Amino acid sequence: PDPADPATFMRSKLDFAERTQHAPFYALHRDLLQLRRDDPTFRSQRPLAIDGAVLGDEAFLLRWFGEDESGHQDRLAVVNFGRDLHLRPSPEPLLAPPADSWWELLWSTEAPSYGGCGTAPLETEDNWRIPGHAAVILRPITSEAFREQQHGNGHSPDVES
């Protein structure tokens, strides 16, 4: 299609009458826009504050570096267009969380509100499991908070409220 053709533009516009019919897709995009607006790391859009790497033929990651030196405002997006990907051990330094931290799920395309089945933990002590046909965004939490989650004192949500 010709991008300058007005008909192309009209076909690409959202039809809000279909919002109910396509509620999971609408919710996914609404939540991504809210995350971009409300999360300080995504909102800042600082130059040179992002890096990326290829994890496999069909998977990649992007890491946003927060403004604080501790790394506790960092964000990690992992996108996998293929099958589940297991990294044992992980060869990519950008997957490493900030010092004395673990990654916690902040957002996932696999959230039940989007029609998914939820997201299993991605990071374990010795490997990573990247879910297939999914995208996730992670944020760092302290090692202490991570241990509490592992012992049933908390859980990692599919979507932050």
N, C-alpha and C positions, 0 to 999 in steps of 0.2 A: 504493500500500500504506500501511496505517496504521502509522506508526513506533512506536506504543505496543503494537501487537499482537505477542505473543511469537512467533507464526509468522513475522512479518517479520524479527525478530531471528535466528531459527534459519536462515532462508534466506540471510541475509547472512554467516553464519559460514563461515570457511574449512574446506574438507574436505581434511584433510591426506592422505587416501588418493589425492587427485587431484594431489598434488605432482609426481609424475613425468610425468604426462600434460600438465601445464601448467608444465613446468620453466622456460621463459623468463619467464613472468609472475611466478612465484615468485622467481626470481633478481632480477628488476627490483625488486620490492618489498623483498626482503631487502637489496639494495645501497643502496636509498634510505634505509631505516631505519638501516643501518650508517653512511651518510654523515651523517645527522642526529645520530647518537650520537657519531661520532668526529671530525668536522670542527669545530674550535673556533669558527668563525664561526656555523655553524648551531646548534651546541650552546648558545651563549651566550644566544640569544633575547632580546637587549637591546631595550628599548622604543625606538622611533623610529630603529632601525638598519636599516630597510628602506624602499625606495622602489620605485615601479613606473611603467610607461608602456605605452601601447598603441602597437604598431608597425604595425598594419594591421587590416583587418576581422577577421582570424582569428589574430592574433599579438600577444603581449605579452611584457614582460620584468619581472623582479623583481631588484633589486640589494640585497644585504646588505652593510652597511658594517662592516668588522672593527673591533676595538678599537684597533688601532695607527693612528697618524695617517698613515703612509706609504701606506695603502691596499692593502698586500700581503696582507691577510687578507680583502679584499673577495671576494664571490662574485656571479656573474651567472647567473641562470636565464632562458633564452629558450624560450618555448613557442609552437609554431606548429601550429594545428589545420587549416590550409589547405595550399595548394601552396607550393613553394619561393618565398621572398620575397627579392628583391634590393634592397638599400638603397644607392643611389649618389647622392650621398654620404649617409651616415647622418644623419638629422635629429634623432636622439635623444641628448642629452648623457649619459644614463645608460649608453650603450654604450661610452663612452670609458673605456679602462683607466686605472689610476693612473699618475702621472708615470713616465716612462722604463720603461714596461711594455707588454706585450701580453697578450691573453687566451689561456689554454691550456685545452684540453678536460679537464674533471675527470670528467664523467659524461655519458652520452648514451643515450637510448632506442634509438638505432640500433646499439648495440654488438652484435657477433655473438653474444655469450652470451644476448642477448634475442631472437635471430632476425633482427637487422638486418644491414646490409651494411657497417657502419662509418660514420664521420662524416668528411666532407671538412672542411678548414679553413673556418671561418666568416668570419674576419676577414682581409682583405688590406690593402694599403697605402691603397687608395682606395674600398673598398666592403665590404659585408657580404652574405653569402649564408646565409640562414636556411633550413635544410632543412624541407621540408613534412612535416606529420604527425609531428612529432618534438619532443622536449624535450631541452635540453642545459643543463649547468651548467659554468660556466667559472671559472677562477681566474687571477689575474695571475702572470706570470713576467717576469723582467727582459728588457729588450731584447736583452741579450747572449745569454741562454739561448734566446730566440726565434730569433735569427740562427743559432745553432748547430743548432737543429731544422730550419731552412729549408735548411741546407747538408748535411743527411743525418747529422749527428752525434747525432741523437736523434729521437724521434717522439712524437707526442701520442697517448696511449692513449685508448681508448674508455671504459675504466673504470679508475680508479686501484686498484691492489692494496693 
